[in-house]
Amino acid sequence: MKFGIIKERKNPPDKRVVFSPSKLQEFQDKFPESEIVVESSDIRVFSDKEYEDAGFQVVEDMTDCDVLLGVKEVPVANLIPDKKYFFFSHTIKKQPYNRKLLREILAKKIEMYDHETITKPNGARLIGFGRYAGLVGAYNGLRAIGLKEGYFTLPKVATLKDLEEVKAELDKIQVPNLKILLSGTGKVSKGAQEILDHLNIKQVSDALYLTSKFTEPVYCLVDVMEYAKRKDGKVGNKFEFYKNPTGYESNFMPYAKETDFFIAGHFFGDGAPYLFTREDVRSDNFNIKYVADISCDVDGPVATTIRASTIANPIYGYDPQNECEVAYNRANSILVMAVDNLPCELPKDASEGFGDMFLEHVIPAFYNNDKHGILERAKMTNSMGALTSKYKYLQDFVDGKE
């Protein structure tokens, strides 16, 4: 079987790659029967020469590969028919801007495996860039606070070599007496927590957080059963919530009253209640001044996120009274950091971490007859040009009926 590491062609440019040169060597060593080539790229964080020095052929033509591995969406014009593709297609939620992409995947009889669909049997994702989104998001939020308030100055992550340099910059600052709320318990949240722990910010329980004042910065980690509650007043269950959240409502305002800096690292599912609304933000009990929305669902559960920001311009201000964007340093505005492609700022570390997961969970499935069902669960389209049974719900979307 011949694998190809494809060039990223989406704009803005993305320097990440599924496998670093060293991880690709490990792939080759573990599965010597595999053949691997790398498409030439002047974009990715690792140069063509680094792959050549690692023993891999760098080529311009990928048409003789069986499996093509990328990160972001492949432009329609560059899709090669009758191949197996792995990349983030951003189609599983019926994203209208990628309808044409999914149609072309089907027309070209491509077997599509979206990185988001590579899961355990219970649906939990096995691979992704979540940790790096969390790391960069928490850092960016702190950097934004420093810019607005003049507490300290941090360079942009994109100007730093790697995570080690990011943490070295954090070692130079003193975080003021802030109450920090972090939502979620997945990879994103754990990445953000890694930054807070590196800064030696004390973690406190939600009970203490909601009832106490502190003389040092602290953070509280909350999951869905803290920031959401059953409408009927009965005790909630997070597995019930994940299955059907429609019987729940927000319980976020007690936290909003006590929080200075909110880091949104939770997953937001269909039908789940918003954490807070624009009306909530106008309340006298809403005291959040700074928001790092790593999840970045625009006009969604975090009402201050009225648009995604960019790596070039990562922060803006939100005016609660007029519900509009203003300068981030304007008085009485809420500071918002809502970059939607945060891992791109740490391309080297993010690529190395992604390759670890991909080699552990995905590549073996090609050589063990997919004994754990990894490929079967992940395959969205088949070589006959049809959606697989699990993804038949996308047919109306493909047909333009939704």
Secondary structure, 3 states (H helix, E strand, C coil): CEEEECCCCCCCCCCCCCCCHHHHHHHHHHCCCCEEEEECCCCCCCCHHHHHHCCCEEECCCCCCCEEECCCCCCHHHCCCCCEEEECCCCCCCCHHHHHHHHHHHHCCCEEEEHHHCECCCCCECCCCHHHHHHHHHHHHHHHHHHHHCCCCCCCHHHCCCHHHHHHHHCCCCCCCCEEEEECCCHHHHHHHHHHHHCCCEECCHHHHHHCCCCCCEEEEECHHHHEEECCCCCCCHHHHHHCHHHEEECCHHHHHHCCEEEECCCCCCCCCCCECHHHHCCCCCCCCEEEECCCCCCCCECCCCCCECCCCCEEEEECCCCEEECCCCCCCEEEECECCHHHHCHHHHHHHHHHHHHHHCHHHHCCCCCCCHHHHHECECCCCCECHHHHHHHHHHHCCC
